């Protein structure tokens, strides 16, 4: 053991008793390592080498053969669909792993399938949009109000629900569990009812988080619960909603999959399924797609949107309700089937309001005009907020997917008004499942307005009889015909445009390029109310948070302990490897003065 090693270990064993001589010896080590550290921090060869990049490709389909080729590539090269292709002359977005990128691009070129790279480095994109990176983790607050407008961890979500139960002021809130997940996590739900009105009433049942990676879904359920339980906005509609319905909400159906998505790494962040381990000898194959596991026309064939391959992202399971998560949800649905009047399962992404049937596009559903008319109340309210939602049958508007929860609720539980809602961003957005946390507030607040309109229209349908009911059906038929025409034309306007192409008039523009016309503010520009510190060089009156020229004001960082810094330099490792629990230190540009200041616990680590 060298003298330098002894002095290093002596210093590291007691960070608080640094003497003048030991500091001098330590600085010798630091100086010798500085060039190496600088190289490690600035070279970042993985950012330059395409062989280490996950990419998201947007494919443009012109003929049926194109679609068949992509379906084959999905199997042979493990493409992860963000948005499946639905028809000729449309697009589909697919995440491609580093080991398959070259071959997939080669196949696309050989078959003359046009594509563009939507996200060049998906792992970097995840890190840049990671909420843990931009939010300092403080000691848990006892206030339920502090959990809104964030992507909560599983533990934080449970704390929120407990706080709501104990402190709700505007409603009665009961909290229980529907059961435990495969890994043993409790799956809580809340029942919310009016403080004063004890008369029997119907229930609106809401669930979220069936797919782990769809973070905006549980975030929305948090907003709904908070609005009903506290009504801090003094919204007069809240008491009306509580007088009309009881509310039963399961914020997170798939706690294992959701918790796994908070593990560092792109593959973990993109996890969709549950985490069961019983169906494959391959140690890398886990879980079941819970929204292919419900027992109404369950089918695990690819033609029905599922898979019998345990390694597939749409693995339907060996049988219906094979998973404790889907089994638990089934039990609470059946236990309340006499009171449930409306069912909403929130997913992401794409901005669709879907009703059954999902198992086949060849089967029409009864009372479709009623279903469309109730759904149209939501889509109209969202259009007023500049979100364009498509309304229709799941298999017809999207693609066949047997084993979905909405089919089961309609077909077996017997709830007429059963829907799946694909939340923002829009299907053409480059954000996909990676909606930035800075946009959560706008999305959940605006969606709350849509939910209010939905509930009021549903109540009207449930309590209208005779000639007036015929009028509602006629209105629903007109809406359905208009919506079908819109789907044929496929020219959305006046939408929240999260794209990376030019925006249209009157849009929320969150693009990579300048928008046009009356562009709305997402509270992300300095100088606007509640604006975060995003600035662009694109020009005035345009909100373009993903532009090619932007500066982000970084949050203040916690002081880094001396031992982490010394360990990093001594072992020639970048700082973010020495401190895995704080991804904020994702890129460090340091100097001798920074090192010395950090030794004395100042807050001067600079993040680029």
C-alpha positions in Angstrom: 0.0 0.0 0.0 1.4 3.4 -1.0 1.8 6.4 1.2 -0.8 8.2 -0.9 -3.3 5.4 -0.4 -2.8 5.5 3.4 -3.3 9.3 3.5 -6.4 9.0 1.4 -8.0 6.4 3.6 -7.1 8.4 6.7 -8.8 11.4 5.3 -11.9 9.6 4.1 -12.3 7.8 7.5 -13.0 11.1 9.2 -14.3 13.9 6.9 -14.9 16.3 9.8 -11.3 16.3 11.1 -9.3 17.5 8.1 -6.0 19.0 9.3 -3.9 21.4 7.3 -1.4 18.7 6.4 -4.0 16.2 5.4 -5.7 18.7 3.2 -2.4 19.4 1.5 -1.9 15.6 0.9 -5.4 15.3 -0.4 -5.0 18.2 -2.9 -1.9 16.4 -4.3 -4.2 13.4 -5.1 -6.8 15.8 -6.5 -4.4 17.6 -8.7 -3.0 14.3 -10.1 -6.5 13.2 -10.9 -7.9 16.4 -12.3 -7.0 15.8 -15.9 -8.5 12.3 -15.8 -11.7 13.7 -14.2 -12.0 16.4 -16.8 -11.7 13.9 -19.5 -14.3 11.6 -18.0 -16.8 14.5 -17.5 -16.4 16.1 -20.9 -15.7 13.3 -23.4 -19.0 11.3 -22.8 -18.4 9.0 -25.8 -21.7 7.3 -25.2 -23.4 10.5 -26.3 -21.6 10.6 -29.6 -21.7 6.9 -30.4 -25.0 5.8 -32.0 -24.4 2.3 -30.9 -25.3 3.3 -27.3 -28.5 5.2 -28.2 -32.1 4.2 -27.9 -34.0 6.0 -30.6 -37.6 6.7 -31.3 -38.4 6.5 -35.0 -41.6 7.9 -36.6 -42.5 5.7 -39.5 -44.7 6.8 -42.4 -47.0 4.2 -43.9 -48.2 4.4 -47.4 -49.4 0.9 -48.3 -50.6 -2.2 -46.4 -47.3 -4.0 -47.0 -45.6 -1.3 -44.9 -47.8 -2.1 -41.9 -47.1 -5.9 -42.3 -43.3 -5.3 -42.4 -43.5 -3.3 -39.2 -45.5 -5.9 -37.5 -42.8 -8.4 -38.4 -40.0 -6.1 -37.2 -41.8 -5.7 -33.9 -41.4 -9.4 -33.3 -37.9 -9.9 -34.8 -36.3 -6.7 -33.5 -38.3 -6.1 -30.3 -39.7 -2.7 -31.3 -41.6 -1.0 -28.5 -44.6 0.9 -29.9 -45.3 4.3 -28.5 -48.1 4.9 -31.0 -49.1 1.9 -33.2 -49.8 2.5 -36.8 -53.6 2.4 -37.3 -54.1 2.9 -41.0 -52.5 3.5 -44.3 -51.3 7.1 -44.8 -50.6 7.5 -41.1 -47.6 7.3 -38.8 -46.4 5.1 -35.9 -43.8 5.8 -33.3 -41.4 3.0 -32.1 -38.6 2.9 -29.6 -35.7 0.9 -31.0 -32.9 -0.5 -28.8 -29.2 0.3 -29.6 -28.4 -3.2 -30.8 -31.3 -3.1 -33.3 -31.1 0.4 -34.6 -28.8 -0.2 -37.5 -30.7 -3.3 -38.8 -34.1 -1.7 -38.4 -33.0 1.4 -40.3 -31.5 -0.8 -43.0 -34.8 -2.8 -43.3 -36.8 0.4 -43.5 -34.6 1.8 -46.3 -34.6 -1.5 -48.2 -38.4 -1.5 -48.1 -38.7 2.2 -49.0 -40.5 3.0 -45.8 -40.0 6.7 -45.0 -39.1 7.5 -41.4 -37.6 10.3 -39.3 -35.8 10.2 -36.0 -38.2 11.6 -33.4 -35.8 11.3 -30.5 -32.2 10.7 -31.3 -31.1 9.7 -27.8 -34.0 8.5 -25.7 -32.0 7.8 -22.6 -30.7 11.3 -22.5 -34.2 12.5 -23.2 -35.4 10.6 -20.1 -32.7 12.1 -17.9 -33.5 15.6 -19.1 -37.2 15.1 -18.2 -36.6 13.2 -15.0 -38.6 14.8 -12.2 -36.2 13.5 -9.5 -33.4 15.6 -11.2 -35.2 18.9 -10.8 -37.0 18.5 -7.5 -35.1 18.5 -4.3 -36.3 15.7 -2.0 -37.2 17.2 1.3 -38.6 15.6 4.4 -42.1 14.5 3.8 -44.7 17.1 4.5 -47.9 16.3 6.4 -50.0 18.3 4.1 -51.9 16.7 1.2 -51.7 19.9 -0.7 -48.0 19.4 -1.4 -48.4 16.4 -3.5 -50.3 18.0 -6.4 -48.9 18.6 -9.9 -46.0 16.2 -9.5 -45.1 12.7 -10.5 -45.2 10.9 -7.2 -43.4 7.8 -6.2 -45.4 4.9 -4.9 -44.6 5.8 -1.3 -45.5 9.4 -1.8 -48.8 8.4 -3.3 -49.7 6.3 -0.3 -48.7 9.2 2.0 -50.9 11.5 0.0 -53.9 9.2 0.3 -53.4 8.8 4.1 -53.2 12.6 4.5 -56.4 13.1 2.5 -58.2 10.5 4.6 -57.2 12.3 7.8 -57.6 15.9 6.7 -60.3 16.1 4.1 -62.6 19.1 4.7 -65.1 19.0 1.8 -66.1 15.4 1.7 -66.1 12.1 3.5 -63.0 10.1 2.5 -62.6 6.4 3.2 -59.3 4.6 2.3 -58.8 0.8 2.0 -56.9 -1.6 -0.2 -58.2 -3.8 -3.0 -55.4 -6.3 -2.3 -51.6 -6.7 -2.8 -49.6 -6.8 -5.9 -47.3 -9.6 -7.0 -44.4 -8.1 -5.1 -46.6 -7.5 -2.0 -47.4 -3.8 -2.3 -50.8 -2.8 -1.0 -53.1 -1.3 -3.7 -55.1 1.5 -2.0 -58.3 3.0 -3.1 -60.5 5.8 -1.8 -64.2 6.3 -1.6 -65.4 9.9 -1.6 -68.9 11.0 -0.7 -70.8 14.1 0.3 -70.5 15.4 3.9 -74.2 16.1 4.3 -76.1 14.2 1.6 -76.5 10.6 2.8 -79.1 9.5 0.2 -78.2 6.4 -2.0 -76.6 7.4 -5.3 -74.6 6.0 -8.1 -70.9 5.7 -8.3 -68.3 6.9 -10.8 -65.4 4.4 -10.7 -62.0 5.7 -11.8 -58.7 3.9 -12.1 -55.2 4.8 -13.2 -51.7 3.4 -13.5 -52.6 0.1 -15.2 -49.4 0.6 -17.2 -46.3 1.5 -15.2 -44.8 4.0 -17.5 -47.9 6.2 -17.9 -47.1 8.6 -15.1 -49.6 11.3 -16.0 -52.5 8.8 -15.1 -51.8 8.5 -11.3 -51.0 12.3 -11.3 -54.5 13.0 -12.6 -56.2 10.8 -10.0 -54.3 12.7 -7.3 -55.8 16.0 -8.7 -59.3 14.5 -8.8 -59.1 13.2 -5.3 -57.8 16.6 -4.0 -60.4 18.6 -5.8 -63.3 16.5 -4.4 -61.8 16.2 -0.9 -60.8 19.8 -0.3 -62.2 22.1 -3.0 -59.5 24.7 -2.3 -60.5 26.4 -5.5 -64.0 27.0 -4.2 -65.4 25.4 -7.4 -69.2 25.4 -7.1 -69.4 22.4 -9.3 -67.6 20.2 -6.8 -70.5 20.0 -4.4 -72.9 19.4 -7.3 -70.7 16.4 -8.4 -70.7 15.0 -4.8 -74.5 15.4 -4.6 -74.9 13.4 -7.9 -72.4 10.6 -7.4 -70.1 8.8 -5.0 -66.6 8.5 -6.3 -64.5 5.3 -6.0 -60.9 5.8 -7.2 -58.0 3.4 -7.5 -55.1 5.7 -8.3 -52.5 3.0 -9.1 -53.6 -0.5 -10.3 -50.1 -1.6 -11.1 -47.9 -0.5 -8.1 -45.0 -2.9 -9.0 -44.6 -1.8 -12.5 -45.0 1.9 -11.6 -42.4 1.6 -8.8 -40.0 -0.1 -11.2 -40.2 2.9 -13.6 -38.5 5.0 -11.0 -35.4 2.8 -11.2 -32.6 4.5 -13.2 -32.3 3.4 -16.8 -34.4 3.8 -20.0 -35.7 0.2 -20.1 -36.9 0.6 -16.5 -38.6 4.0 -17.2 -40.4 2.5 -20.2 -41.7 -0.5 -18.2 -45.3 -1.2 -19.1 -46.3 -4.5 -17.5 -46.6 -6.0 -14.0 -43.6 -7.6 -12.5 -44.6 -11.3 -12.1 -41.9 -13.8 -12.7 -43.7 -17.1 -13.2 -44.0 -17.5 -17.0 -40.6 -17.8 -18.6 -37.2 -19.4 -18.1 -35.6 -16.2 -19.4 -34.5 -14.2 -16.4 -35.1 -11.0 -18.3 -38.7 -11.6 -19.0 -41.1 -10.3 -16.4 -44.7 -9.4 -16.1 -48.0 -9.3 -17.9 -49.8 -6.5 -19.8 -52.6 -6.0 -17.3 -54.8 -4.4 -19.9 -54.8 -7.6 -21.9 -55.5 -9.8 -18.9 -59.2 -9.1 -18.2 -61.6 -11.9 -18.8 -64.0 -10.6 -21.4 -63.1 -12.2 -24.8 -59.6 -12.7 -23.5 -57.3 -13.7 -26.4 -53.5 -13.7 -26.4 -53.1 -13.8 -30.2 -51.4 -10.9 -32.0 -54.4 -10.4 -34.2 -56.3 -9.4 -31.1 -53.6 -7.1 -29.8 -52.0 -9.5 -27.3 -49.2 -11.9 -27.2 -48.4 -15.4 -25.9 -44.7 -14.5 -25.6 -43.8 -13.7 -22.0 -41.0 -11.4 -23.2 -43.4 -9.3 -25.2 -44.7 -5.9 -23.9 -48.2 -7.0 -24.7 -48.0 -10.5 -23.1 -51.6 -11.3 -22.2 -50.7 -13.9 -19.5 -51.4 -17.6 -19.6 -55.1 -17.0 -18.9 -57.4 -14.2 -17.9 -57.0 -12.8 -14.5 -53.7 -14.6 -14.0 -52.3 -11.5 -12.2 -53.1 -10.4 -8.7 -53.5 -6.8 -9.9 -56.2 -7.5 -12.5 -57.8 -10.0 -10.1 -57.9 -7.4 -7.3 -59.5 -4.8 -9.6 -62.1 -7.3 -10.8 -63.1 -8.1 -7.3 -63.8 -4.5 -6.3 -65.6 -3.9 -9.6 -67.9 -6.9 -9.0 -68.4 -5.9 -5.4 -69.8 -2.5 -6.5 -71.5 -3.5 -9.7 -74.9 -2.5 -8.4 -74.0 1.1 -7.9 -71.3 1.9 -10.6 -72.9 4.1 -13.3 -69.8 5.2 -15.1 -66.3 3.8 -15.4 -63.2 5.7 -16.5 -59.7 4.1 -16.9 -57.1 6.7 -17.5 -54.0 5.9 -19.6 -51.6 7.8 -21.8 -50.9 8.9 -24.4 -52.7 10.2 -27.5 -55.9 12.1 -26.5 -58.5 9.5 -27.2 -61.9 9.0 -25.4 -62.7 5.4 -26.2 -65.6 3.0 -25.5 -65.9 -0.7 -26.1 -65.4 -2.9 -28.0 -61.7 -3.3 -27.9 -61.6 -7.0 -28.7 -62.8 -6.6 -32.3 -63.4 -3.9 -34.8 -66.1 -6.0 -36.5 -68.6 -5.8 -33.6 -70.8 -2.8 -33.0 -71.9 -1.9 -29.5 -75.4 -1.2 -28.3 -76.4 2.3 -27.4 -73.5 3.7 -29.2 -75.2 7.1 -29.6 -75.6 7.4 -25.9 -71.9 6.5 -25.3 -70.8 9.1 -27.8 -73.0 11.8 -26.5 -71.7 11.4 -22.9 -68.1 11.3 -24.2 -68.7 14.3 -26.4 -69.2 16.4 -23.2 -65.7 15.6 -22.2 -64.2 16.2 -25.6 -66.0 19.5 -26.1 -64.8 20.8 -22.7 -61.3 19.8 -23.6 -61.6 21.5 -27.0 -62.3 24.7 -25.1 -58.9 24.2 -23.5 -57.4 23.5 -26.9 -57.0 19.8 -26.6 -58.3 17.7 -29.6 -59.7 14.4 -28.4 -60.9 11.6 -30.8 -64.0 9.8 -29.6 -64.9 6.3 -30.8 -64.8 2.5 -30.3 -61.4 1.3 -29.1 -60.7 -1.2 -31.9 -62.0 1.1 -34.6 -60.2 4.3 -33.6 -57.0 2.6 -32.3 -56.5 -1.1 -32.8 -57.9 -4.4 -31.6 -56.9 -5.2 -28.0 -58.7 -8.0 -26.3 -58.6 -8.3 -22.5 -59.1 -4.6 -21.7 -60.6 -3.4 -18.5 -63.3 -1.3 -20.3 -64.6 -4.3 -22.2 -64.8 -6.3 -19.0 -66.6 -3.6 -17.2 -69.2 -3.2 -20.0 -69.5 -6.9 -20.9 -69.4 -8.6 -17.5 -69.8 -6.0 -14.7 -72.7 -4.5 -16.7 -71.8 -0.8 -16.7 -73.1 0.8 -19.8 -70.9 3.9 -19.7 -67.5 2.3 -19.7 -64.5 4.2 -21.2 -60.8 4.3 -21.6 -59.2 7.7 -21.7 -55.8 8.3 -23.3 -54.5 11.5 -21.8 -52.1 14.1 -23.3 -49.8 14.6 -24.9 -51.3 14.3 -28.4 -50.6 11.2 -30.5 -48.2 13.2 -32.7 -46.1 14.5 -29.7 -42.5 13.7 -29.4 -42.9 13.6 -25.6 -45.0 10.4 -25.7 -44.8 8.7 -22.3 -42.2 11.3 -21.2 -44.4 14.3 -20.6 -42.3 16.8 -18.5 -43.3 17.3 -14.9 -43.6 21.0 -15.6 -46.7 20.3 -17.7 -48.5 18.2 -15.2 -50.3 21.2 -13.6 -51.9 22.3 -16.9 -52.8 18.8 -18.1 -54.5 17.7 -14.9 -56.3 21.0 -14.3 -57.7 21.1 -17.8 -58.7 17.5 -17.7 -60.6 18.2 -14.4 -62.8 20.5 -16.5 -63.4 17.7 -18.9 -64.3 15.3 -16.1 -66.8 17.7 -14.7 -68.6 18.0 -18.0 -68.6 14.2 -18.4 -70.1 13.7 -15.0 -72.9 16.3 -15.5 -73.8 14.8 -18.9 -73.7 11.3 -17.5 -76.1 12.3 -14.7 -78.4 13.9 -17.3 -78.5 10.6 -19.3 -79.2 8.5 -16.3 -82.1 10.7 -15.1 -83.8 11.5 -18.4 -86.7 9.6 -19.7 -89.3 9.7 -22.5 -89.1 12.1 -25.4 -86.1 14.0 -23.9 -84.1 10.7 -24.0 -84.8 10.4 -27.7 -83.5 14.0 -28.2 -80.3 13.0 -26.4 -79.9 9.9 -28.6 -80.4 12.1 -31.7 -77.7 14.5 -30.4 -75.4 11.6 -29.8 -75.9 10.3 -33.4 -75.1 13.7 -34.8 -71.9 13.8 -32.7 -70.9 10.3 -33.8 -71.4 11.1 -37.5 -69.4 14.3 -37.2 -66.6 12.5 -35.3 -66.5 9.7 -37.9 -66.1 12.4 -40.6 -63.3 14.0 -38.6 -61.5 10.7 -38.3 -61.7 10.2 -42.1 -60.4 13.7 -42.8 -57.7 13.3 -40.0 -56.8 17.0 -39.9 -56.8 18.1 -36.2 -56.8 21.8 -35.6 -56.9 24.0 -32.4 -55.0 21.4 -30.5 -52.4 21.3 -27.8 -49.5 20.8 -30.2 -46.6 18.9 -28.4 -45.1 18.1 -31.8 -41.7 18.8 -33.2 -43.0 20.4 -36.4 -44.6 23.8 -36.8 -47.7 24.6 -34.8 -51.1 25.7 -36.2 -53.1 28.7 -35.4 -54.5 28.9 -31.8 -52.5 26.0 -30.4 -50.5 25.4 -27.3 -47.1 25.2 -29.0 -44.5 23.1 -27.3 -42.6 22.3 -30.5 -39.0 22.3 -31.7 -39.8 25.0 -34.2 -41.6 28.3 -34.2 -45.3 28.2 -33.8 -47.8 30.5 -35.6 -50.8 32.6 -34.6 -52.3 32.8 -31.2 -50.0 30.7 -29.1 -51.0 30.0 -25.5 -48.7 30.0 -22.5 -48.0 26.9 -20.5 -46.6 29.0 -17.6 -43.1 28.1 -18.7 -41.8 31.5 -19.8 -40.2 34.1 -17.6 -42.3 37.2 -17.1 -45.6 35.3 -17.2 -47.7 34.4 -14.2 -46.3 31.4 -12.4 -43.7 31.0 -15.1 -40.8 28.7 -14.7 -37.4 29.8 -15.9 -37.5 28.6 -19.5 -36.3 31.1 -22.2 -36.0 30.7 -25.9 -34.4 32.7 -28.7 -37.2 31.9 -31.2 -39.1 35.1 -30.9 -41.9 36.8 -29.1 -45.4 35.4 -28.3 -44.3 31.8 -28.8 -44.0 29.1 -26.2 -41.4 26.7 -27.4 -39.8 24.9 -24.5 -38.1 22.3 -26.6 -36.5 24.7 -29.1 -32.9 24.4 -30.3 -31.8 27.4 -28.3 -32.8 27.4 -24.6 -31.4 28.1 -21.2 -32.6 26.5 -18.1 -32.1 28.0 -14.7 -31.0 25.1 -12.6 -32.3 24.4 -9.1 -30.2 24.8 -6.1 -28.4 21.6 -5.2 -27.7 19.9 -1.9 -24.1 20.0 -0.8 -22.1 17.0 -1.8 -20.4 15.1 1.0 -16.6 15.2 0.8 -16.4 11.4 0.8 -18.4 11.2 -2.5 -16.1 13.7 -4.2 -12.9 12.0 -3.0 -14.2 8.6 -3.9 -15.1 9.7 -7.3 -11.7 11.2 -8.1 -9.7 8.4 -6.4 -11.5 5.7 -8.4 -11.5 7.7 -11.6 -15.3 7.5 -11.7 -17.6 10.4 -12.7 -19.5 11.8 -9.7 -22.9 10.6 -10.8 -21.7 7.0 -10.4 -20.5 7.7 -6.8 -23.9 9.1 -5.8 -26.6 6.9 -7.4 -29.4 8.3 -5.3 -29.1 11.8 -6.7 -29.3 11.9 -10.5 -29.0 15.6 -10.3 -25.2 15.2 -10.7 -25.6 13.9 -14.2 -22.8 16.0 -15.7 -20.1 17.8 -13.7 -17.8 20.5 -15.0 -15.4 21.2 -12.2 -12.2 23.1 -11.4 -9.7 23.2 -8.6 -11.6 26.1 -6.9 -14.8 24.1 -7.1 -13.1 21.1 -5.5 -11.7 23.2 -2.6 -15.0 25.0 -2.0 -16.8 21.6 -2.0 -14.4 20.3 0.6 -15.7 22.9 3.0 -19.3 22.1 2.1 -20.3 25.1 0.0 -23.0 24.7 -2.6 -20.9 25.3 -5.6 -21.1 22.2 -7.7 -22.2 23.4 -11.1 -24.4 21.2 -13.3 -24.1 21.8 -17.0 
